Amino acid sequence: MPEDRRQRPIAKTGGATEMTRLPTQLWVFTFCCAWIALPSVLWGEERPLRQRIDAEVRAAWEREQITPAGLADDAAFLRRVYLDLVGCVPSYDEVRQFLQDNDPQKRAKVIDRLLDDPRFADHQANVWDQVLFGRHPLNPEATRKRDSFKKWLSGKFTRNEPYDRWVRELLRAEEEGSELFYVQFRNQPEEATVAVSRIFLGTQLQCARCHDHPFENWTQRDFYGMAGFFVRLVVLDNGGSGNQRRYTIGEKATGEVLFTGAVKDQKPGQKGEPVKPKFLLGPVLDEPPLPAGYKEPDARTAKTLPKPPFSRKEKLAEWVTARDNPFFARAVANRVWAQFLGRGLVHPVDDLGEHNLPSHPELLQTLTDELLAHGFDLKWLIRELVNSQTYQLASTGPSTEALPRWYERARVRPLSAEELLASFRQATGYDNANPNRPDGRLPNATEEYFLIFFGEPTNGLGEFQGSLSEHLFLNNSGQVWQFVQRRKGNLADVLLSSTEPWEQRVDRLFLSILSRLPSAKERQAFVAHLNSADGKAEARVAEAIWALINSSEFRFNH
């Protein structure tokens, strides 16, 4: 194909796209996808979701006349998929073995292995902990005991419990650890309404709290109808201190939300009108009357509350997670897509209103339908996403958007505090030098420092700015230096103890920290710095490690 034709914009002829005039990278991508899909076409089989994803995304490129990036090389793919699936960079041995492996199925195999890795469940628990709480919950009590919540949620991912099942248990709040979600909304049913609607239904109701929603069809009565499901919940303090403090969630049988109309129309002393619970786009909850003579226990002094004769909490949990709920499956399909592809098909990820249409409506419907067909199996969905060529594109290309709307290249994101700390430990061989540290805990409040300086997650809109305090911490803190300085068994010790030529040791340095081999220029510069007879080899190695873990390349996923 002549070069001048390959570089032309996509041409239209009689309403059809001329494949011979596609940009080179897009033509190659199209050919590969078509070849992969060929057996299913010949034998009439349903194509795997990963292929349908690529076909939908490719169709948008053709329509928008977009040239995509090529596929990421093996090193970039491996680092990205490790961070996304287990929250940590790969080890030196894992990188070396993967780069030397000639198996054409090696990417799919490493994905399968990582999905079965115990770290997958822990990483997903960290991801969803941020979705459900953020760094700064409304009630600081929910901050102190989050380890128990993460343990509960990690168990769900370890057993690969369907999403609808564990969300139902979360909203019931009867399993140890799950109660923390409601603790953050203690005595604030309106805040619980906003959070549950946003997280699990992809619906922004907060604007309907004070007046009817200006952009959607939600009214104040819709908002307070949802709040009616939370108004009877009671956080019961069962004693203990600090992280050992225990709570249970009780539920009263009486109590209503009082509605006083739009805030601008309210008058001093105005009494509100009780509002019955009502499902979004659904009916008012059919609630039977209380038994004759029923007496409500005093929730102010009780350590436990008996289950009410009728539980609004149970009905909410059933409705939210129902297969025919018009919001639930669509919202999580969009959220998981955004987790791995950078932005939701509807963006922002938790605003699926009529005013905010998806970029790829057919693809979002396909993801939703397939998730329902596979019983809300998130691990299955994640496997399909990361096996797609769309996910495996390179992160470089002509697009300068932080989160490309058409997914023409991979997103670039900063590592979370948890990912950064785990990657420091892995890359520098910290745990090899400290095998007996109990529970893998770090000394000197290192984890707390990392949360302080790196703990604010990005807002999902592609906005990120490294702070001055972050740079100062990386440059000057003893918490960072403990990873760098020589300890028996760590990376510095391995490099200094080796008898290999410095060229090979520099290769090991780069593979350990950046998950790739150095360029010829980088190798030459590092060898010149390290191969010195001035008696300062230990300091030079520490400086080299420090320089790489302080680099932007290490800070981001690429």
SEMAR-530704 format. One line per field, with one value per residue (C-alpha): chain; x, y, z. Coordinates in Angstrom, 3 decimals, padded with zeros to 6 digits. Layout:
! residues N
chain (A,...)
xx (X,...)
yy (Y,...)
zz (Z,...)
! end
This chain:
! residues 558
chain (A,A,A,A,A,A,A,A,A,A,A,A,A,A,A,A,A,A,A,A,A,A,A,A,A,A,A,A,A,A,A,A,A,A,A,A,A,A,A,A,A,A,A,A,A,A,A,A,A,A,A,A,A,A,A,A,A,A,A,A,A,A,A,A,A,A,A,A,A,A,A,A,A,A,A,A,A,A,A,A,A,A,A,A,A,A,A,A,A,A,A,A,A,A,A,A,A,A,A,A,A,A,A,A,A,A,A,A,A,A,A,A,A,A,A,A,A,A,A,A,A,A,A,A,A,A,A,A,A,A,A,A,A,A,A,A,A,A,A,A,A,A,A,A,A,A,A,A,A,A,A,A,A,A,A,A,A,A,A,A,A,A,A,A,A,A,A,A,A,A,A,A,A,A,A,A,A,A,A,A,A,A,A,A,A,A,A,A,A,A,A,A,A,A,A,A,A,A,A,A,A,A,A,A,A,A,A,A,A,A,A,A,A,A,A,A,A,A,A,A,A,A,A,A,A,A,A,A,A,A,A,A,A,A,A,A,A,A,A,A,A,A,A,A,A,A,A,A,A,A,A,A,A,A,A,A,A,A,A,A,A,A,A,A,A,A,A,A,A,A,A,A,A,A,A,A,A,A,A,A,A,A,A,A,A,A,A,A,A,A,A,A,A,A,A,A,A,A,A,A,A,A,A,A,A,A,A,A,A,A,A,A,A,A,A,A,A,A,A,A,A,A,A,A,A,A,A,A,A,A,A,A,A,A,A,A,A,A,A,A,A,A,A,A,A,A,A,A,A,A,A,A,A,A,A,A,A,A,A,A,A,A,A,A,A,A,A,A,A,A,A,A,A,A,A,A,A,A,A,A,A,A,A,A,A,A,A,A,A,A,A,A,A,A,A,A,A,A,A,A,A,A,A,A,A,A,A,A,A,A,A,A,A,A,A,A,A,A,A,A,A,A,A,A,A,A,A,A,A,A,A,A,A,A,A,A,A,A,A,A,A,A,A,A,A,A,A,A,A,A,A,A,A,A,A,A,A,A,A,A,A,A,A,A,A,A,A,A,A,A,A,A,A,A,A,A,A,A,A,A,A,A,A,A,A,A,A,A,A,A,A,A,A,A,A,A,A,A,A,A,A,A,A,A,A,A,A,A,A,A,A,A,A,A,A,A,A,A,A,A,A,A,A,A,A,A,A,A,A,A,A,A,A,A,A,A,A,A,A,A,A,A,A,A,A,A,A,A,A,A,A,A,A,A,A,A,A,A)
xx (000.000,001.600,002.627,000.632,-002.605,-001.981,-001.710,-004.840,-007.926,-010.506,-012.507,-016.210,-017.585,-021.306,-021.699,-019.100,-015.562,-012.782,-010.591,-007.677,-007.526,-007.442,-004.366,-001.677,-002.040,-005.821,-005.610,-003.246,-005.477,-008.547,-006.834,-005.738,-009.202,-010.821,-008.387,-009.085,-012.823,-012.703,-013.383,-016.502,-017.765,-017.108,-018.704,-021.487,-020.285,-020.880,-017.765,-016.087,-016.849,-013.244,-013.671,-017.010,-015.365,-012.660,-015.197,-017.326,-014.317,-012.875,-016.168,-016.036,-012.476,-013.633,-016.606,-014.557,-011.588,-009.183,-005.786,-005.209,-001.938,-000.371,-000.319,001.793,005.065,005.440,007.183,004.561,001.708,003.151,003.647,000.182,-001.654,000.203,-000.715,-004.326,-004.898,-002.743,-001.780,001.981,004.746,006.094,009.272,012.587,012.152,008.580,009.595,012.623,010.683,007.815,010.072,011.932,008.747,007.870,004.441,001.849,-000.665,001.576,-000.512,-003.708,-001.834,-000.386,-003.851,-005.277,-002.472,-002.924,-006.681,-005.982,-003.312,-004.395,-003.290,-006.089,-008.733,-006.816,-006.308,-009.974,-010.834,-008.606,-010.203,-013.749,-012.878,-012.127,-015.356,-017.432,-015.641,-013.007,-010.087,-012.188,-015.580,-018.197,-017.917,-014.318,-015.442,-015.550,-011.885,-010.506,-011.894,-011.525,-009.189,-012.147,-014.152,-011.316,-010.958,-014.680,-014.587,-011.370,-013.089,-015.854,-013.362,-011.327,-014.448,-015.483,-018.915,-021.208,-021.406,-025.138,-024.719,-022.031,-023.740,-026.923,-024.984,-023.360,-026.742,-028.084,-025.027,-025.347,-021.924,-018.950,-017.080,-019.922,-021.495,-018.812,-020.489,-023.495,-021.400,-020.103,-023.696,-024.637,-027.797,-027.519,-030.074,-029.828,-026.099,-026.725,-029.294,-026.787,-024.045,-026.128,-027.786,-024.472,-022.351,-024.783,-027.276,-025.029,-027.541,-026.853,-029.699,-028.044,-029.457,-032.970,-032.286,-033.219,-035.341,-036.465,-033.468,-032.752,-031.433,-033.124,-036.672,-035.918,-038.074,-037.546,-040.099,-037.983,-035.010,-036.838,-038.629,-035.200,-034.123,-037.066,-035.198,-032.363,-034.152,-034.763,-031.196,-029.324,-025.574,-025.113,-021.787,-020.792,-017.661,-013.951,-011.451,-009.633,-009.500,-011.087,-014.289,-017.295,-020.568,-023.785,-026.531,-029.955,-033.242,-036.250,-039.824,-041.009,-039.846,-040.361,-038.589,-040.341,-040.676,-041.087,-040.819,-038.206,-035.694,-036.508,-040.160,-039.621,-040.820,-039.640,-041.472,-042.928,-043.792,-042.855,-045.069,-044.078,-042.828,-043.088,-040.169,-040.312,-038.049,-036.589,-038.870,-040.874,-043.773,-044.074,-042.985,-045.925,-045.453,-047.847,-049.063,-047.278,-048.765,-051.259,-049.553,-046.059,-043.581,-040.369,-037.210,-035.207,-032.381,-030.496,-029.671,-029.964,-026.853,-028.840,-032.179,-034.497,-035.278,-038.363,-041.531,-040.914,-037.455,-037.093,-033.364,-034.062,-036.439,-033.916,-031.143,-033.422,-034.536,-031.088,-029.551,-032.508,-031.770,-034.595,-033.388,-032.855,-029.802,-027.742,-026.081,-025.542,-023.864,-021.348,-020.578,-019.711,-017.695,-015.572,-014.938,-013.687,-011.462,-009.489,-009.934,-009.594,-012.987,-016.518,-018.511,-020.638,-018.337,-018.231,-018.700,-021.477,-023.716,-025.740,-028.553,-030.424,-028.322,-025.089,-025.250,-022.654,-019.918,-020.528,-024.180,-024.221,-021.058,-022.446,-025.595,-023.478,-021.429,-024.601,-026.314,-023.223,-022.701,-026.293,-025.893,-022.799,-024.473,-022.651,-019.276,-016.860,-013.773,-015.143,-015.815,-012.344,-010.768,-012.546,-011.638,-007.911,-007.710,-009.122,-006.765,-008.391,-006.990,-003.608,-002.953,000.170,-000.172,001.533,-000.114,-001.354,-004.103,-003.158,-006.295,-005.641,-008.555,-009.147,-012.863,-012.556,-009.999,-007.500,-004.635,-004.225,-004.803,-001.869,-002.589,-000.675,-000.288,-002.502,-000.879,-001.387,000.036,003.019,003.916,003.535,005.644,008.382,008.558,008.603,011.030,013.637,013.421,012.408,010.559,013.497,015.601,012.908,011.408,010.466,008.515,005.093,002.139,004.353,003.907,006.365,008.117,008.056,004.482,005.543,002.077,000.545,003.057,002.309,-001.414,-000.762,001.368,-000.130,-003.529,-005.746,-006.950,-007.614,-011.186,-011.823,-011.744,-008.123,-006.916,-003.656,-001.020,001.871,002.043,005.095,004.708,004.800,008.067,009.606,008.622,010.187,013.348,014.013,012.157,013.758,010.687,011.811,015.474,014.731,013.830,016.982,019.865,021.632,020.160,021.014,018.837,017.419,018.055,021.026,022.635,022.013,023.614,026.612,027.179,026.955,030.064,028.300,029.444,027.869,025.958,024.006,023.552,022.119,019.721,018.595,018.178,015.857,013.893,013.360,012.150,010.777,009.879,011.871,015.402,017.341,018.048,021.637,022.072,020.638,022.772,025.918,025.161,024.351,027.377,029.622,028.144,028.290,031.521,033.846,036.809,036.366,035.200,031.684,029.948,027.283,026.328,026.279,023.978,021.638,021.588,020.764,017.864,016.651,016.740,014.597,011.936,011.707,011.162,007.851,008.041,007.814,005.082,002.750,001.403,002.336)
yy (000.000,003.357,005.521,008.553,006.544,005.031,008.443,009.977,010.578,007.850,008.245,007.578,006.024,005.522,005.537,002.793,003.146,002.124,-000.255,000.321,003.939,003.386,004.714,002.037,001.273,001.090,-001.205,-003.559,-003.531,-004.217,-007.112,-008.686,-008.417,-009.836,-012.780,-013.535,-013.409,-015.596,-018.992,-017.697,-016.309,-019.566,-021.810,-019.509,-019.231,-016.193,-014.056,-013.599,-010.290,-009.124,-009.308,-007.517,-004.764,-004.336,-004.304,-001.582,000.576,000.085,001.156,004.405,005.054,004.637,006.913,009.604,009.204,008.456,006.812,004.570,003.716,000.355,-002.432,-001.876,-003.756,-006.676,-004.671,-001.907,-004.423,-006.488,-003.524,-002.176,-005.453,-006.194,-002.789,-003.061,-006.630,-007.035,-003.449,-003.961,-003.933,-007.359,-008.749,-008.940,-012.681,-012.214,-009.507,-011.397,-014.631,-012.860,-010.935,-014.127,-016.154,-016.714,-018.242,-016.245,-016.867,-015.531,-012.398,-014.373,-016.796,-014.092,-012.535,-015.874,-016.266,-012.782,-013.221,-016.296,-014.500,-013.743,-010.161,-009.708,-009.901,-007.553,-005.036,-005.083,-004.546,-001.452,-000.167,-000.638,000.699,004.009,003.824,003.156,005.423,007.629,008.764,010.923,009.424,011.746,009.977,009.511,006.367,004.674,005.542,003.775,000.311,-000.015,-003.014,-005.165,-003.876,-004.567,-008.058,-008.644,-007.331,-009.167,-012.391,-011.690,-011.306,-014.310,-016.474,-014.598,-013.957,-012.329,-008.559,-008.502,-010.919,-009.013,-005.658,-007.160,-008.264,-004.845,-003.118,-005.602,-004.891,-008.071,-009.649,-008.554,-005.812,-004.839,-002.560,000.092,001.305,002.562,003.791,006.623,007.888,007.794,009.892,011.199,009.338,012.005,011.368,007.620,008.312,010.293,007.663,004.554,006.163,007.384,004.263,001.461,003.128,005.583,008.296,011.767,012.648,015.323,018.187,016.988,017.309,021.005,021.382,019.398,018.406,021.115,018.736,015.411,014.326,013.631,015.518,016.244,013.573,011.058,011.998,011.783,008.641,006.989,008.560,006.808,003.495,004.810,006.973,004.074,002.778,003.069,002.683,000.774,001.136,-002.228,-001.006,-001.328,001.338,002.432,-000.238,-002.722,-000.728,-002.742,-001.601,-003.173,-001.690,-001.785,-000.878,000.694,-000.105,003.507,006.877,008.775,011.382,014.740,016.677,020.465,021.321,023.379,025.072,028.526,028.109,026.863,028.949,028.975,026.375,024.679,021.033,018.522,015.984,012.305,010.692,006.956,005.052,004.903,003.126,005.251,004.982,002.508,002.304,003.403,000.604,-001.571,-001.647,-003.521,-001.853,-002.661,-005.320,-003.977,-002.777,-002.815,-000.848,000.454,-000.265,002.804,002.922,005.503,003.022,-000.364,-002.401,-004.384,-003.947,-006.797,-007.114,-005.033,-006.827,-005.362,-004.362,-001.494,-002.228,-005.729,-004.438,-001.836,-004.456,-006.709,-003.919,-002.378,-005.725,-007.127,-008.291,-006.130,-002.980,-000.553,001.050,-001.569,-003.746,-000.811,001.248,-001.429,-002.343,001.300,001.566,-001.537,-000.425,002.918,001.171,-000.546,001.723,005.063,006.670,005.381,004.854,007.334,009.937,010.833,007.239,007.805,010.152,007.976,010.463,011.318,014.473,012.419,009.871,007.096,007.490,003.887,003.083,-000.339,-001.353,-000.290,-002.313,-005.314,-005.116,-004.857,-007.770,-009.981,-009.198,-010.210,-013.355,-014.303,-013.764,-010.535,-012.284,-009.329,-011.509,-012.814,-009.244,-008.073,-011.023,-010.037,-006.364,-006.853,-009.484,-007.000,-005.295,-002.014,-002.415,-003.524,-000.481,001.585,004.727,006.931,008.497,011.730,012.224,014.580,013.958,012.521,010.137,009.701,009.688,007.093,004.831,005.265,004.792,003.443,005.760,006.951,007.213,007.835,004.923,005.018,005.236,001.499,000.640,002.926,001.475,-002.137,-001.315,000.276,-002.938,-005.159,-003.148,-002.642,-006.151,-004.741,-007.856,-010.096,-008.091,-008.147,-011.656,-011.783,-008.548,-009.482,-009.277,-007.565,-004.278,-001.459,000.456,004.138,004.766,004.372,003.343,006.369,008.687,007.232,007.784,011.367,012.270,010.039,009.168,011.535,009.466,011.115,012.242,010.072,013.064,012.673,015.546,015.029,017.357,016.143,018.287,019.988,017.936,014.737,015.787,016.825,013.510,011.493,013.586,013.865,011.349,008.536,006.439,006.383,005.909,002.708,001.068,002.281,001.649,-001.692,-004.468,-008.126,-009.614,-006.394,-004.988,-002.856,-005.880,-008.089,-005.525,-004.959,-008.676,-009.686,-010.509,-009.937,-007.099,-003.760,-003.816,-006.856,-005.383,-002.197,-004.337,-005.963,-002.534,-001.348,-004.601,-004.559,-000.961,000.110,-003.375,-002.807,-002.949,000.318,001.974,001.892,005.496,004.781,001.674,003.578,006.427,004.154,001.906,004.974,006.164,002.804,001.346,003.498,002.601,005.507,003.250,004.687,001.833,001.372,005.052,005.082,002.060,003.616,006.824,004.900,003.072,006.324,008.103,005.454,005.151,008.959,009.106,009.981,006.665,004.821,007.151,006.323,003.093,003.596)
zz (000.000,-000.970,001.957,000.754,000.789,004.204,005.817,004.313,006.475,006.305,003.127,002.717,-000.454,-000.773,002.980,003.527,004.852,002.466,004.437,002.071,003.162,006.906,008.736,009.026,012.744,012.508,009.449,011.312,014.388,012.237,010.465,013.765,015.276,012.143,012.118,015.776,015.157,012.022,013.678,015.412,012.109,010.253,012.839,013.944,017.520,019.720,019.830,023.227,024.897,024.430,020.647,020.747,022.811,020.186,017.353,019.007,019.832,016.345,014.783,016.755,015.525,011.945,012.489,014.213,011.829,014.684,014.432,017.472,019.148,018.428,020.982,024.081,024.150,026.548,029.266,029.336,029.240,032.085,034.408,033.637,034.168,037.414,038.820,037.677,038.879,042.002,042.841,042.596,039.980,038.926,040.435,038.559,037.923,036.697,034.238,032.955,032.429,030.682,028.311,027.379,026.863,023.191,023.839,021.801,024.611,027.375,027.975,028.493,030.755,032.984,033.279,034.431,036.945,038.388,038.715,040.846,042.901,046.526,045.955,043.410,046.132,048.417,045.635,044.658,048.319,048.308,045.097,046.350,049.789,048.077,046.084,049.196,051.697,050.090,052.227,054.510,055.473,056.943,060.295,061.517,063.354,059.954,059.421,062.469,061.787,058.019,058.276,059.282,056.340,053.878,055.311,054.795,051.234,050.352,051.393,048.903,046.053,047.201,046.892,043.738,045.189,042.628,042.854,043.499,046.415,048.284,047.695,049.124,052.214,052.454,052.500,055.046,057.242,059.282,058.582,060.678,058.860,056.551,059.175,058.621,055.440,057.399,060.334,058.147,057.747,061.433,061.954,058.370,056.212,053.525,053.090,052.890,050.170,048.108,048.476,047.762,044.739,043.346,043.977,043.201,040.873,039.034,039.854,041.261,043.603,045.746,043.660,044.528,048.241,048.433,045.280,042.265,040.121,037.520,034.816,035.514,036.287,039.965,042.437,046.116,046.903,044.973,047.133,050.437,049.308,049.069,052.371,054.001,053.671,055.888,058.449,060.850,060.893,064.192,064.744,068.012,069.819,071.297,073.095,072.626,071.644,068.499,065.809,068.228,068.616,067.522,066.021,064.865,062.733,064.311,062.710,064.361,063.400,063.517,062.254,059.015,056.945,057.240,054.002,054.164,050.476,048.665,050.948,049.538,050.546,054.095,057.044,060.693,062.784,059.729,060.392,057.789,056.080,056.580,053.361,052.828,051.275,047.501,045.012,042.208,039.171,041.229,043.649,047.243,049.549,050.574,054.341,056.649,059.864,063.112,065.392,067.916,071.094,069.597,071.718,070.216,072.288,073.331,070.778,072.873,075.618,073.905,073.049,070.516,068.804,067.822,064.163,063.361,062.273,058.809,057.589,055.162,055.006,053.684,051.038,049.889,049.610,047.552,045.219,044.637,043.617,041.675,038.123,036.772,038.542,035.631,037.281,039.118,036.440,034.079,036.809,037.783,034.170,033.554,036.778,036.138,032.563,033.912,036.461,033.707,030.675,032.452,031.927,031.894,028.750,030.644,032.161,035.028,036.053,038.600,036.597,034.226,033.715,030.535,030.147,030.056,027.256,026.770,024.175,023.017,023.863,022.203,024.038,027.410,026.719,025.705,028.909,030.983,029.259,029.484,033.157,033.848,031.746,033.787,037.150,038.112,037.961,038.165,037.755,034.455,033.289,034.317,032.488,029.268,029.613,030.161,027.407,024.904,022.503,023.504,027.022,025.705,023.499,024.084,026.175,023.566,020.558,019.034,021.615,024.472,026.529,029.994,029.459,025.713,024.946,022.199,023.922,021.097,023.524,027.038,029.962,032.057,035.755,038.968,041.355,044.438,047.859,048.376,044.955,045.416,048.813,047.599,044.531,046.655,048.652,045.584,043.471,046.207,047.683,051.069,052.212,051.291,053.749,056.445,056.340,060.024,060.301,061.766,059.381,056.828,058.661,058.034,060.833,061.714,060.622,056.980,055.819,057.518,055.839,052.406,052.951,054.011,050.994,048.286,049.725,047.797,044.832,041.527,041.038,037.993,035.660,034.597,036.743,038.622,039.950,042.054,045.177,046.639,049.815,047.718,046.096,049.405,050.969,048.141,048.165,051.879,054.033,055.999,055.145,051.496,052.351,054.284,050.960,049.235,051.625,051.636,053.776,053.411,050.671,049.201,045.730,046.774,048.402,045.354,043.030,045.280,045.965,042.307,040.285,036.954,034.703,035.587,032.303,033.515,036.966,035.475,033.436,036.695,038.290,035.522,035.304,039.076,039.313,035.920,034.597,031.403,030.098,029.901,026.594,025.382,026.507,029.955,030.368,029.451,031.874,034.826,034.233,034.145,037.447,039.229,037.899,039.968,042.159,044.583,047.416,047.385,045.542,048.229,048.148,044.338,044.157,046.714,044.665,041.487,043.149,044.706,041.335,039.618,042.321,042.347,038.593,036.966,035.135,038.453,039.797,036.888,035.468,031.764)
! end
